[in-house]
Each structure stands twice: as structure tokens, then as C-alpha cells.
Amino acid sequence: MSDVVIWIIVIAFYAPLHFMLPVLFLFITGKEPEAVRKALIRSAIRDALISMIVAIALAVLLVQLGWIMPAMLVLMLSMSLPFLRIFRARRAIAGE
């Protein structure tokens, strides 16, 4: 199988987790008003997109260098990045 096909498969399984986890977290734990929650969801999706693009690019580079385990670690750790902004935003809302 070619490398491009493999990365398409990786992205197809990785992207739903990367986007859905922060949004699901906001739906389940959200006690903010609807407008604030929508803004948090939009920012979480934007953060997930940016972190996913950077993580995939870095993972491709690491795999090309032969470092598969660090590449997988980058992909796993990047899924937590949208949560950092969620927690920061909620702390700011609680502090107001």
C-alpha cells in the first residue's frame, strides 16, 4: 500500500476522535448559556483543526525519519490541545 493511502486511512480514523472529543465534552459538562457554549464549541473546533493539521504534518515528518513511536505520541498528545483552551476559557468565564 502506498504511503498516501495509509495516511488517508490514519486521518479518516483520527479526525473524528480529534474533533468529537472536545465537542462532546462541552455538551456533557457545559453549564454556560447557549451563546457562550456555541462560541466555545466553535473555538474548540478551530483549535482541533489547527492542532490536527500541525500534528499530522509533524507525524508524517517523524515517520519519514523512521521515528514511528514518537509520531504516534505526537498524534495522541495533540488530541488534548483543544481541551487546554476549553479549560482556560471556562476559568475566565468563572472569574468574571
DOVEX-322180 format. One line per field, with one value per atom (N, C-alpha, C, CB): atom name; x, y, z; residue number from 1. Coordinates in nm, 2 decimals, decimal comma, padded with zeros to 4 digits. Glycine has a CB too. Layout:
N
site	CA ...
u	X ...
v	Y ...
w	Z ...
pos	NUM ...
! end
This chain:
96
site	N CA C CB N CA C CB N CA C CB N CA C CB N CA C CB N CA C CB N CA C CB N CA C CB N CA C CB N CA C CB N CA C CB N CA C CB N CA C CB N CA C CB N CA C CB N CA C CB N CA C CB N CA C CB N CA C CB N CA C CB N CA C CB N CA C CB N CA C CB N CA C CB N CA C CB N CA C CB N CA C CB N CA C CB N CA C CB N CA C CB N CA C CB N CA C CB N CA C CB N CA C CB N CA C CB N CA C CB N CA C CB N CA C CB N CA C CB N CA C CB N CA C CB N CA C CB N CA C CB N CA C CB N CA C CB N CA C CB N CA C CB N CA C CB N CA C CB N CA C CB N CA C CB N CA C CB N CA C CB N CA C CB N CA C CB N CA C CB N CA C CB N CA C CB N CA C CB N CA C CB N CA C CB N CA C CB N CA C CB N CA C CB N CA C CB N CA C CB N CA C CB N CA C CB N CA C CB N CA C CB N CA C CB N CA C CB N CA C CB N CA C CB N CA C CB N CA C CB N CA C CB N CA C CB N CA C CB N CA C CB N CA C CB N CA C CB N CA C CB N CA C CB N CA C CB N CA C CB N CA C CB N CA C CB N CA C CB N CA C CB N CA C CB N CA C CB N CA C CB N CA C CB N CA C CB N CA C CB
u	00,08 00,00 00,09 -00,10 00,05 00,13 00,12 00,09 00,21 00,21 00,09 00,34 00,06 -00,06 -00,19 -00,07 -00,21 -00,33 -00,33 -00,34 -00,21 -00,20 -00,23 -00,06 -00,18 -00,21 -00,35 -00,12 -00,42 -00,56 -00,64 -00,61 -00,60 -00,67 -00,65 -00,62 -00,53 -00,50 -00,58 -00,35 -00,58 -00,66 -00,81 -00,64 -00,86 -01,00 -01,04 -01,03 -00,96 -00,99 -00,95 -00,92 -00,85 -00,80 -00,89 -00,66 -00,94 -01,01 -01,14 -01,04 -01,22 -01,35 -01,32 -01,43 -01,22 -01,19 -01,13 -01,08 -01,05 -00,99 -01,09 -00,89 -01,20 -01,30 -01,41 -01,36 -01,45 -01,57 -01,54 -01,62 -01,42 -01,40 -01,42 -01,26 -01,36 -01,38 -01,53 -01,29 -01,59 -01,73 -01,82 -01,78 -01,80 -01,88 -01,86 -01,84 -01,73 -01,70 -01,78 -01,55 -01,78 -01,86 -02,01 -01,83 -02,06 -02,20 -02,24 -02,25 -02,15 -02,18 -02,16 -02,10 -02,05 -02,02 -02,06 -01,87 -02,12 -02,15 -02,26 -02,17 -02,24 -02,34 -02,35 -02,31 -02,28 -02,28 -02,41 -02,15 -02,44 -02,55 -02,53 -02,57 -02,63 -02,63 -02,53 -02,76 -02,53 -02,44 -02,30 -02,48 -02,27 -02,13 -02,09 -02,12 -02,18 -02,14 -02,12 -02,26 -02,20 -02,17 -02,04 -02,28 -02,00 -01,87 -01,76 -01,86 -01,78 -01,68 -01,66 -01,71 -01,77 -01,77 -01,70 -01,91 -01,73 -01,66 -01,51 -01,72 -01,47 -01,33 -01,26 -01,30 -01,34 -01,28 -01,26 -01,37 -01,35 -01,34 -01,22 -01,47 -01,21 -01,10 -00,97 -01,11 -00,96 -00,84 -00,81 -00,85 -00,91 -00,89 -00,84 -01,02 -00,89 -00,84 -00,69 -00,93 -00,66 -00,52 -00,42 -00,51 -00,46 -00,37 -00,37 -00,42 -00,47 -00,47 -00,38 -00,61 -00,39 -00,30 -00,15 -00,34 -00,12 00,02 00,06 00,03 -00,02 00,01 00,03 -00,10 -00,05 -00,04 00,09 -00,16 00,12 00,24 00,36 00,24 00,36 00,48 00,49 00,46 00,37 00,38 00,43 00,24 00,39 00,44 00,59 00,37 00,64 00,78 00,85 00,81 00,80 00,87 00,87 00,80 00,76 00,76 00,86 00,61 00,87 00,97 01,11 00,96 01,13 01,26 01,28 01,29 01,17 01,18 01,14 01,32 01,09 01,05 00,90 01,10 00,85 00,71 00,65 00,68 00,71 00,65 00,64 00,74 00,74 00,72 00,61 00,85 00,60 00,49 00,35 00,50 00,34 00,21 00,19 00,21 00,29 00,28 00,24 00,42 00,29 00,25 00,10 00,33 00,05 -00,09 -00,18 -00,11 -00,13 -00,21 -00,21 -00,15 -00,10 -00,09 -00,16 00,06 -00,16 -00,23 -00,38 -00,19 -00,43 -00,58 -00,62 -00,63 -00,52 -00,55 -00,54 -00,46 -00,48 -00,47 -00,60 -00,39 -00,70 -00,83 -00,88 -00,93 -00,86 -00,91 -00,84 -00,88 -00,71 -00,65 -00,72 -00,50 -00,76 -00,84 -00,97 -00,85 -01,04 -01,17 -01,15 -01,23 -01,05 -01,03 -00,99 -00,92 -00,91 -00,87 -01,00 -00,77 -01,08 -01,20 -01,30 -01,27 -01,31 -01,41 -01,35 -01,43 -01,22 -01,17 -01,19 -01,02 -01,18 -01,20 -01,35 -01,16 -01,44 -01,58 -01,62 -01,67 -01,56 -01,59 -01,53 -01,53 -01,42 -01,36 -01,43 -01,22 -01,52 -01,59 -01,69 -01,65
v	-00,12 00,00 00,12 00,00 00,23 00,35 00,43 00,43 00,51 00,60 00,69 00,67 00,74 00,84 00,77 00,89 00,65 00,57 00,54 00,44 00,51 00,48 00,61 00,43 00,72 00,84 00,89 00,96 00,86 00,89 00,80 00,86 00,68 00,59 00,64 00,44 00,68 00,73 00,85 00,76 00,94 01,07 01,04 01,17 00,94 00,91 00,85 00,80 00,78 00,74 00,84 00,60 00,92 01,01 01,14 01,05 01,19 01,31 01,31 01,35 01,21 01,21 01,22 01,09 01,14 01,15 01,28 01,04 01,34 01,47 01,58 01,50 01,57 01,68 01,65 01,70 01,52 01,49 01,50 01,36 01,46 01,46 01,59 01,41 01,70 01,83 01,88 01,94 01,85 01,90 01,82 01,88 01,69 01,60 01,64 01,46 01,68 01,72 01,85 01,74 01,94 02,07 02,04 02,17 01,95 01,92 01,86 01,83 01,77 01,69 01,78 01,57 01,85 01,93 02,07 01,92 02,12 02,26 02,31 02,29 02,41 02,48 02,62 02,46 02,66 02,80 02,83 02,83 02,96 02,99 02,94 03,15 02,93 02,87 02,95 02,87 03,08 03,16 03,14 03,31 03,13 03,11 02,97 03,13 02,87 02,73 02,72 02,64 02,79 02,78 02,85 02,86 02,95 03,02 02,92 03,15 02,85 02,76 02,64 02,70 02,59 02,49 02,53 02,44 02,65 02,70 02,71 02,84 02,76 02,78 02,64 02,86 02,54 02,41 02,34 02,32 02,36 02,30 02,37 02,32 02,50 02,57 02,52 02,72 02,51 02,46 02,32 02,47 02,23 02,10 02,09 02,02 02,17 02,17 02,22 02,27 02,32 02,37 02,26 02,50 02,21 02,11 01,98 02,08 01,95 01,83 01,84 01,79 01,96 01,98 01,98 02,12 02,05 02,05 01,91 02,15 01,84 01,70 01,61 01,65 01,61 01,52 01,56 01,53 01,68 01,72 01,68 01,88 01,70 01,65 01,50 01,71 01,43 01,28 01,23 01,23 01,29 01,25 01,27 01,33 01,38 01,41 01,31 01,55 01,28 01,18 01,04 01,18 01,00 00,87 00,86 00,84 00,97 00,97 00,95 01,09 01,00 00,99 00,85 01,10 00,78 00,64 00,64 00,59 00,74 00,75 00,73 00,89 00,61 00,58 00,61 00,44 00,56 00,58 00,72 00,50 00,81 00,95 01,01 01,03 00,97 01,02 00,98 00,96 00,86 00,82 00,90 00,67 00,92 01,00 01,15 01,00 01,20 01,34 01,34 01,39 01,24 01,23 01,22 01,12 01,13 01,12 01,24 01,00 01,31 01,42 01,54 01,46 01,55 01,67 01,66 01,67 01,55 01,54 01,62 01,40 01,64 01,71 01,87 01,67 01,91 02,06 02,14 02,08 02,09 02,17 02,18 02,11 02,08 02,09 02,20 01,96 02,23 02,34 02,47 02,35 02,50 02,62 02,62 02,65 02,51 02,49 02,52 02,35 02,46 02,49 02,63 02,39 02,69 02,83 02,92 02,88 02,90 02,98 02,96 02,94 02,84 02,82 02,89 02,67 02,89 02,96 03,11 02,93 03,16 03,30 03,34 03,35 03,25 03,27 03,27 03,17 03,17 03,16 03,28 03,03 03,34 03,45 03,58 03,47 03,59 03,72 03,75 03,71
w	00,00 00,00 00,00 00,12 -00,07 -00,08 00,05 -00,20 00,08 00,20 00,20 00,21 00,09 00,08 00,13 -00,06 00,08 00,12 00,27 00,04 00,32 00,47 00,55 00,50 00,50 00,58 00,57 00,53 00,45 00,44 00,54 00,29 00,55 00,65 00,79 00,63 00,82 00,96 00,99 00,97 00,89 00,91 00,92 00,79 00,84 00,85 00,99 00,74 01,06 01,19 01,30 01,21 01,27 01,37 01,38 01,34 01,27 01,27 01,35 01,13 01,34 01,42 01,57 01,39 01,61 01,76 01,80 01,79 01,71 01,74 01,75 01,63 01,67 01,67 01,76 01,53 01,78 01,86 02,01 01,82 02,05 02,19 02,26 02,22 02,21 02,28 02,27 02,22 02,15 02,14 02,23 01,99 02,24 02,33 02,47 02,31 02,51 02,64 02,67 02,66 02,58 02,60 02,62 02,49 02,54 02,55 02,69 02,44 02,73 02,85 02,98 02,86 02,98 03,10 03,10 03,13 02,99 02,98 03,06 02,83 03,14 03,22 03,18 03,37 03,08 03,03 02,96 02,94 02,94 02,85 02,71 02,85 02,63 02,50 02,41 02,43 02,41 02,32 02,36 02,33 02,49 02,53 02,49 02,68 02,51 02,47 02,32 02,51 02,24 02,09 02,06 02,02 02,12 02,10 02,14 02,17 02,25 02,30 02,20 02,44 02,15 02,05 01,92 02,02 01,88 01,76 01,78 01,71 01,89 01,92 01,94 02,04 02,00 02,01 01,88 02,10 01,79 01,65 01,58 01,57 01,59 01,53 01,59 01,55 01,72 01,78 01,74 01,93 01,73 01,69 01,55 01,70 01,46 01,32 01,31 01,24 01,38 01,38 01,44 01,45 01,55 01,62 01,54 01,76 01,47 01,39 01,27 01,34 01,20 01,08 01,13 01,02 01,24 01,28 01,32 01,40 01,39 01,44 01,33 01,54 01,23 01,11 01,04 01,02 01,02 00,94 01,02 00,92 01,15 01,23 01,23 01,38 01,24 01,24 01,11 01,27 01,00 00,87 00,86 00,75 00,91 00,91 01,00 00,96 01,12 01,20 01,15 01,34 01,08 01,02 00,91 00,97 00,83 00,72 00,77 00,64 00,90 00,96 01,03 01,06 01,03 01,09 01,24 01,08 01,29 01,43 01,44 01,50 01,44 01,44 01,58 01,39 01,68 01,82 01,86 01,92 01,83 01,86 01,78 01,84 01,66 01,57 01,63 01,43 01,68 01,74 01,87 01,77 01,94 02,06 02,03 02,14 01,93 01,89 01,86 01,77 01,78 01,75 01,87 01,65 01,97 02,09 02,18 02,17 02,19 02,28 02,22 02,31 02,09 02,02 02,04 01,87 02,07 02,10 02,23 02,11 02,31 02,44 02,42 02,55 02,32 02,30 02,30 02,17 02,23 02,23 02,38 02,14 02,46 02,60 02,68 02,67 02,64 02,72 02,70 02,67 02,58 02,56 02,62 02,41 02,62 02,69 02,84 02,67 02,90 03,05 03,07 03,10 02,99 03,00 02,99 02,90 02,89 02,87 02,98 02,73 03,03 03,14 03,27 03,17 03,29 03,41 03,39 03,42 03,27 03,25 03,27 03,11 03,23 03,25 03,40 03,17 03,47 03,61 03,69 03,67 03,64 03,71 03,69 03,66 03,59 03,56 03,66 03,43
pos	1 1 1 1 2 2 2 2 3 3 3 3 4 4 4 4 5 5 5 5 6 6 6 6 7 7 7 7 8 8 8 8 9 9 9 9 10 10 10 10 11 11 11 11 12 12 12 12 13 13 13 13 14 14 14 14 15 15 15 15 16 16 16 16 17 17 17 17 18 18 18 18 19 19 19 19 20 20 20 20 21 21 21 21 22 22 22 22 23 23 23 23 24 24 24 24 25 25 25 25 26 26 26 26 27 27 27 27 28 28 28 28 29 29 29 29 30 30 30 30 31 31 31 31 32 32 32 32 33 33 33 33 34 34 34 34 35 35 35 35 36 36 36 36 37 37 37 37 38 38 38 38 39 39 39 39 40 40 40 40 41 41 41 41 42 42 42 42 43 43 43 43 44 44 44 44 45 45 45 45 46 46 46 46 47 47 47 47 48 48 48 48 49 49 49 49 50 50 50 50 51 51 51 51 52 52 52 52 53 53 53 53 54 54 54 54 55 55 55 55 56 56 56 56 57 57 57 57 58 58 58 58 59 59 59 59 60 60 60 60 61 61 61 61 62 62 62 62 63 63 63 63 64 64 64 64 65 65 65 65 66 66 66 66 67 67 67 67 68 68 68 68 69 69 69 69 70 70 70 70 71 71 71 71 72 72 72 72 73 73 73 73 74 74 74 74 75 75 75 75 76 76 76 76 77 77 77 77 78 78 78 78 79 79 79 79 80 80 80 80 81 81 81 81 82 82 82 82 83 83 83 83 84 84 84 84 85 85 85 85 86 86 86 86 87 87 87 87 88 88 88 88 89 89 89 89 90 90 90 90 91 91 91 91 92 92 92 92 93 93 93 93 94 94 94 94 95 95 95 95 96 96 96 96
! end
